Amino acid sequence: MKKTNLTFETIEVDVEFMNALQAPVFIKNRDGIYTYCNEAFLQFLDLPENRVLGHTAYDIAPVALAKSYTAADKALFDSCENQTYQSVVQQTSGLSKVVFTKAILKDPSNKTSGFIGTVRPVVLSTDITASTKNNLTQREAEVLNLLMTGESIKRIAVALVLSRYTVSDHLKSIYRKLDVHSKNEAMYKALGNNHLSFEDNRKWA
C-alpha cells in the first residue's frame, strides 16, 4: 500500500474541516494517546471530549478490545503504511462491527509522530449459515462474555465457580458451534448472531 506523507501542520489547518465532517475522525500519538477527535467521533462513542482526549484505548474500551487496538497501532507504526481492517467497538448500545482506516503522521523532521484514523460501521449480514444456527447455552454465553472482556480462563473459572477444565470444555463447544478457531473470530461471529451481551465497562472516573 502507498505510504502517506501527512504532517501535524497539515492536519491543524484542516481541523475546522474535520469537525464539519460526518465521518468519525481521531488522531493518536506514538504513545497511543488520543490528541484529537472530531464531534462525529465523540457522538459515535457517546463519550464527552474530556473522556477521550489525553486518554488511551484502555480508558474507553474493554480490555480485550483495547489490546487488539494497541496491537493494530503497533503494526501500523512498524509498517508505516496505510491500514484498513475490521474490528469491534463498544458503544452504549452494545458492540458494533466497524472498519478502521489509518494513515501515519510525520513531524517537521519527517519522523513518525502518530496517526490519523477514521472509523465507520459495518452493516451486518442477516444470513446465518447452517454451521452457526445452533444457539449457545446460557453457561457458554457467560463464558464467552467474560472471555471477550479480557478475563483469563482461570478468572472465568473463579467467577463462574467452575474448574478450568470445565471452562476449557465450554470454549471448545463455543468454537465448534460458532465454527471458529480463535477468540476474535468467536467475537465477530457471536456479535453477528447476537450471542454477546457486553456490559459497558468503560472507565468513567
C-alpha positions, 0 to 999 in steps of 0.5 A, a space after each residue: 500500500 502507498 505510504 502517506 506523507 501527512 504532517 501535524 501542520 497539515 492536519 491543524 489547518 484542516 481541523 475546522 474541516 474535520 469537525 464539519 465532517 460526518 465521518 468519525 475522525 481521531 488522531 493518536 500519538 506514538 504513545 497511543 494517546 488520543 490528541 484529537 477527535 472530531 464531534 462525529 467521533 465523540 457522538 459515535 462513542 457517546 463519550 464527552 471530549 474530556 473522556 477521550 482526549 489525553 486518554 488511551 484505548 484502555 480508558 474507553 474500551 474493554 480490555 480485550 478490545 483495547 489490546 487488539 487496538 494497541 496491537 493494530 497501532 503497533 503494526 501500523 507504526 512498524 509498517 508505516 503504511 496505510 491500514 484498513 481492517 475490521 474490528 469491534 467497538 463498544 458503544 452504549 448500545 452494545 458492540 458494533 462491527 466497524 472498519 478502521 482506516 489509518 494513515 501515519 503522521 510525520 513531524 517537521 523532521 519527517 519522523 513518525 509522530 502518530 496517526 490519523 484514523 477514521 472509523 465507520 460501521 459495518 452493516 451486518 449480514 442477516 444470513 446465518 449459515 447452517 454451521 452457526 444456527 445452533 444457539 449457545 447455552 446460557 453457561 457458554 454465553 457467560 463464558 464467552 462474555 467474560 472471555 471477550 472482556 479480557 478475563 483469563 480462563 482461570 478468572 472465568 473459572 473463579 467467577 463462574 465457580 467452575 474448574 478450568 477444565 470445565 471452562 476449557 470444555 465450554 470454549 471448545 463447544 463455543 468454537 465448534 458451534 460458532 465454527 471458529 478457531 480463535 477468540 476474535 473470530 468467536 467475537 465477530 461471529 457471536 456479535 453477528 448472531 447476537 450471542 454477546 451481551 457486553 456490559 459497558 465497562 468503560 472507565 468513567 472516573 
